[in-house]
Amino acid sequence: MAVASAPVSTTALFFRVTVRPENESEIVPRVLCSFSYSLDGKRFTTLGKEFVAREGQWVGAKVGVFALAGAKANRLGFTDFDWFRIETVGGKEQ
């Protein structure tokens, strides 16, 4: 089930998962998560709605990239990736 999608026609694509406490002063804060993408690595567009990470429903982010062909297409969609990298906000690779 797709939660959000966006058409893209570029060779480079950046993804971001933002995880933040709803209220930092709470001992165990509710954690809010959101996903976004960028074509240039600078201006990000939100995908879907921000949601509360709950035990048993969401633990960590699962990264997946795939292509879909439109309903009127007479062939299957495809995608090809050379590599990907995961970094923290500070830019340190994990």
N, CA, C and O of each residue as an XYZ file, in Angstrom:
376
protein
N       0.847     -1.184      0.000
C       0.000      0.000      0.000
C       0.886      1.239      0.000
O       1.698      1.414      0.908
N       0.745      2.084     -0.986
C       1.501      3.334     -1.064
C       0.819      4.393     -0.214
O      -0.397      4.572     -0.285
N       1.608      5.090      0.589
C       1.088      6.182      1.408
C       1.186      7.489      0.652
O       0.323      8.358      0.778
N       2.240      7.625     -0.134
C       2.440      8.842     -0.920
C       3.324      8.490     -2.113
O       4.095      7.531     -2.067
N       3.203      9.269     -3.168
C       4.060      9.070     -4.331
C       4.286     10.399     -5.020
O       3.552     11.362     -4.800
N       5.314     10.440     -5.862
C       5.629     11.655     -6.602
C       6.346     11.266     -7.886
O       7.269     10.453     -7.847
N       5.942     11.831     -9.032
C       6.646     11.544    -10.281
C       8.005     12.245    -10.289
O       8.112     13.405     -9.892
N       9.025     11.545    -10.735
C      10.380     12.107    -10.750
C      11.037     11.741    -12.074
O      10.956     10.598    -12.522
N      11.686     12.716    -12.693
C      12.406     12.445    -13.943
C      13.806     13.054    -13.855
O      14.156     13.953    -14.620
N      14.588     12.554    -12.918
C      15.947     13.031    -12.721
C      16.841     11.843    -12.392
O      16.342     10.780    -12.024
N      18.155     12.006    -12.519
C      19.065     10.898    -12.235
C      19.507     10.853    -10.780
O      20.031      9.834    -10.330
N      19.308     11.938    -10.033
C      19.678     11.969     -8.611
C      18.446     12.286     -7.783
O      17.637     13.138     -8.153
N      18.309     11.596     -6.661
C      17.158     11.798     -5.785
C      17.610     11.642     -4.346
O      18.367     10.723     -4.030
N      17.157     12.527     -3.470
C      17.536     12.519     -2.063
C      16.298     12.255     -1.219
O      15.230     12.810     -1.480
N      16.446     11.393     -0.190
C      15.347     11.092      0.720
C      15.730     11.522      2.121
O      16.906     11.506      2.482
N      14.736     11.908      2.915
C      14.990     12.315      4.293
C      13.900     11.746      5.191
O      12.716     11.789      4.859
N      14.321     11.213      6.334
C      13.403     10.803      7.391
C      13.703     11.710      8.568
O      14.825     11.714      9.075
N      12.725     12.472      9.010
C      12.896     13.374     10.151
C      12.194     12.758     11.351
O      11.011     12.424     11.288
N      12.935     12.608     12.446
C      12.396     12.048     13.682
C      12.653     13.060     14.774
O      13.794     13.458     15.009
N      11.567     13.487     15.457
C      11.733     14.519     16.485
C      10.743     14.289     17.623
O       9.659     13.746     17.405
N      11.114     14.702     18.840
C      10.164     14.595     19.953
C       9.075     15.652     19.810
O       9.347     16.776     19.386
N       7.859     15.297     20.159
C       6.763     16.265     20.122
C       6.959     17.332     21.190
O       6.680     18.508     20.956
N       7.443     16.920     22.371
C       7.677     17.838     23.480
C       8.955     17.385     24.180
O       8.939     16.385     24.898
N      10.057     18.103     23.985
C      11.353     17.696     24.531
C      11.405     17.695     26.054
O      12.283     17.055     26.631
N      10.492     18.392     26.718
C      10.526     18.464     28.179
C       9.913     17.229     28.842
O      10.078     17.046     30.048
N       9.222     16.388     28.099
C       8.652     15.167     28.666
C       9.749     14.137     28.889
O      10.714     14.077     28.127
N       9.601     13.324     29.938
C      10.603     12.294     30.228
C      10.645     11.265     29.104
O      11.726     10.895     28.646
N       9.506     10.810     28.663
C       9.406      9.905     27.515
C       8.479     10.574     26.505
O       7.269     10.350     26.527
N       9.048     11.398     25.618
C       8.195     12.147     24.681
C       7.609     11.266     23.580
O       8.166     10.226     23.227
N       6.477     11.709     23.051
C       5.959     11.087     21.826
C       6.898     11.496     20.709
O       7.354     12.639     20.662
N       7.183     10.586     19.827
C       8.128     10.859     18.746
C       7.365     10.994     17.432
O       6.579     10.120     17.067
N       7.606     12.098     16.725
C       6.958     12.378     15.453
C       7.933     12.102     14.308
O       9.117     12.427     14.399
N       7.430     11.506     13.241
C       8.259     11.148     12.090
C       7.637     11.690     10.810
O       6.415     11.757     10.678
N       8.488     12.071      9.876
C       8.004     12.491      8.561
C       9.040     12.119      7.501
O      10.234     12.014      7.784
N       8.559     11.924      6.285
C       9.407     11.565      5.153
C       9.350     12.682      4.114
O       8.317     13.331      3.945
N      10.473     12.902      3.417
C      10.501     13.910      2.358
C      11.534     13.513      1.306
O      12.347     12.614      1.523
N      11.489     14.198      0.163
C      12.443     13.949     -0.908
C      12.886     15.281     -1.509
O      12.238     16.310     -1.323
N      14.009     15.237     -2.238
C      14.551     16.430     -2.875
C      15.201     16.037     -4.198
O      15.758     14.947     -4.332
N      15.123     16.928     -5.153
C      15.793     16.715     -6.440
C      17.202     17.296     -6.441
O      18.026     16.942     -7.284
N      17.480     18.206     -5.478
C      18.793     18.851     -5.441
C      19.532     18.684     -4.110
O      20.659     19.161     -3.976
N      18.927     18.024     -3.133
C      19.565     17.827     -1.831
C      19.450     19.028     -0.919
O      20.008     19.020      0.178
N      18.730     20.074     -1.349
C      18.596     21.303     -0.556
C      17.148     21.624     -0.228
O      16.825     21.920      0.923
N      16.276     21.569     -1.221
C      14.855     21.862     -1.018
C      14.084     20.552     -0.969
O      14.000     19.838     -1.967
N      13.518     20.236      0.201
C      12.829     18.964      0.392
C      11.321     19.151      0.363
O      10.796     20.139      0.876
N      10.632     18.194     -0.239
C       9.181     18.179     -0.335
C       8.653     17.036      0.528
O       9.102     15.898      0.388
N       7.719     17.322      1.407
C       7.165     16.318      2.308
C       6.337     15.295      1.541
O       5.576     15.647      0.640
N       6.493     14.027      1.907
C       5.692     12.933      1.358
C       4.807     12.392      2.478
O       5.315     12.012      3.533
N       3.527     12.351      2.270
C       2.625     11.831      3.298
C       2.483     12.793      4.462
O       2.891     13.952      4.387
N       1.893     12.289      5.546
C       1.657     13.111      6.735
C       2.607     12.708      7.854
O       3.038     11.558      7.932
N       2.929     13.669      8.721
C       3.715     13.375      9.903
C       2.909     12.410     10.771
O       1.686     12.522     10.847
N       3.585     11.463     11.425
C       2.876     10.495     12.251
C       3.632     10.237     13.543
O       4.824     10.526     13.646
N       2.923      9.687     14.536
C       3.513      9.354     15.824
C       4.063      7.937     15.742
O       3.342      7.007     15.382
N       5.351      7.771     16.079
C       5.962      6.440     16.118
C       5.494      5.763     17.401
O       5.712      6.276     18.499
N       4.853      4.611     17.255
C       4.313      3.886     18.408
C       4.912      2.485     18.460
O       5.115      1.844     17.430
N       5.187      2.029     19.660
C       5.685      0.680     19.847
C       4.686     -0.313     19.263
O       3.483     -0.210     19.500
N       5.184     -1.252     18.515
C       4.328     -2.248     17.899
C       3.797     -1.836     16.532
O       3.305     -2.681     15.785
N       3.887     -0.565     16.193
C       3.420     -0.092     14.884
C       4.568      0.418     14.025
O       4.538      0.278     12.802
N       5.566      1.000     14.646
C       6.669      1.571     13.877
C       7.912      1.582     14.739
O       7.926      2.215     15.794
N       8.941      0.904     14.317
C      10.221      0.920     15.008
C      11.283      1.071     13.931
O      11.596      0.111     13.227
N      11.834      2.259     13.800
C      12.845      2.528     12.786
C      12.236      2.773     11.420
O      11.060      2.488     11.194
N      13.024      3.290     10.526
C      12.568      3.578      9.161
C      13.013      2.459      8.244
O      14.138      1.970      8.347
N      12.142      2.061      7.359
C      12.474      1.064      6.349
C      12.544      1.794      5.013
O      11.557      2.369      4.552
N      13.704      1.763      4.409
C      13.908      2.478      3.156
C      13.643      1.521      2.002
O      14.202      0.426      1.949
N      12.793      1.942      1.088
C      12.516      1.139     -0.095
C      12.266      2.048     -1.280
O      11.571      3.057     -1.160
N      12.826      1.697     -2.414
C      12.657      2.499     -3.615
C      12.202      1.567     -4.732
O      12.791      0.506     -4.938
N      11.169      1.956     -5.443
C      10.660      1.125     -6.518
C       9.963      1.983     -7.551
O       9.699      3.161     -7.305
N       9.662      1.414     -8.694
C       8.992      2.131     -9.783
C       7.666      1.445    -10.086
O       7.555      0.223     -9.992
N       6.678      2.227    -10.446
C       5.373      1.715    -10.849
C       5.021      2.264    -12.215
O       5.275      3.434    -12.500
N       4.448      1.444    -13.047
C       3.966      1.912    -14.344
C       2.511      2.339    -14.181
O       1.778      1.748    -13.387
N       2.091      3.348    -14.916
C       0.706      3.807    -14.863
C      -0.254      2.754    -15.394
O       0.159      1.821    -16.082
N      -1.514      2.899    -15.081
C      -2.536      1.920    -15.469
C      -2.629      1.751    -16.986
O      -2.982      0.672    -17.461
N      -2.324      2.782    -17.739
C      -2.435      2.717    -19.203
C      -1.140      2.266    -19.880
O      -1.097      2.131    -21.102
N      -0.091      2.035    -19.101
C       1.190      1.605    -19.679
C       1.078      0.181    -20.190
O       0.402     -0.649    -19.582
N       1.737     -0.106    -21.301
C       1.695     -1.463    -21.851
C       2.937     -2.273    -21.479
O       3.173     -3.340    -22.046
N       3.721     -1.778    -20.540
C       4.879     -2.520    -20.050
C       5.080     -2.218    -18.569
O       4.503     -1.266    -18.042
N       5.881     -3.011    -17.912
C       6.148     -2.824    -16.493
C       7.131     -1.682    -16.278
O       7.965     -1.405    -17.140
N       7.033     -1.017    -15.127
C       7.989      0.027    -14.776
C       9.295     -0.604    -14.300
O       9.327     -1.791    -13.974
N      10.356      0.170    -14.258
C      11.612     -0.341    -13.738
C      12.398      0.808    -13.129
O      12.101      1.978    -13.372
N      13.394      0.465    -12.340
C      14.289      1.451    -11.762
C      15.668      0.816    -11.644
O      15.786     -0.405    -11.540
N      16.703      1.637    -11.661
C      18.069      1.143    -11.607
C      18.863      2.072    -10.697
O      18.883      3.283    -10.913
N      19.521      1.510     -9.674
C      20.273      2.319     -8.716
C      21.720      1.854     -8.685
O      21.992      0.655     -8.630
N      22.639      2.796     -8.720
C      24.058      2.474     -8.612
C      24.469      2.309     -7.149
O      25.257      1.419     -6.826
N      23.952      3.145     -6.273
C      24.325      3.118     -4.858
C      23.396      4.015     -4.058
O      22.641      4.803     -4.629
N      23.451      3.896     -2.724
C      22.799      4.862     -1.848
C      23.589      4.948     -0.563
O      24.335      4.032     -0.218
N      23.424      6.053      0.144
C      24.181      6.333      1.364
C      23.205      6.838      2.414
O      22.275      7.579      2.098
N      23.412      6.444      3.648
C      22.592      6.924      4.768
C      23.482      7.786      5.649
O      24.569      7.367      6.047
N      23.012      9.003      5.954
C      23.766      9.947      6.779
C      22.877     10.488      7.883
O      21.652     10.506      7.754
N      23.498     10.929      8.970
C      22.771     11.655      9.998
C      22.614     13.100      9.523
O      23.183     13.472      8.497
N      21.856     13.913     10.248
C      21.655     15.315      9.856
C      22.994     16.043      9.792
O      23.170     16.929      8.956
N      23.936     15.688     10.658
C      25.240     16.328     10.666
C      26.129     15.891      9.514
O      27.223     16.430      9.348
N      25.683     14.920      8.708
C      26.443     14.494      7.552
C      27.402     13.352      7.792
O      28.193     13.021      6.908
N      27.357     12.729      8.980
C      28.243     11.602      9.249
C      27.609     10.324      8.726
O      26.460     10.013      9.042
N      28.369      9.583      7.920
C      27.837      8.324      7.378
C      27.713      7.291      8.482
O      28.501      7.262      9.427
N      26.702      6.444      8.339
C      26.463      5.380      9.318
C      26.825      4.043      8.730
O      26.694      3.018      9.399
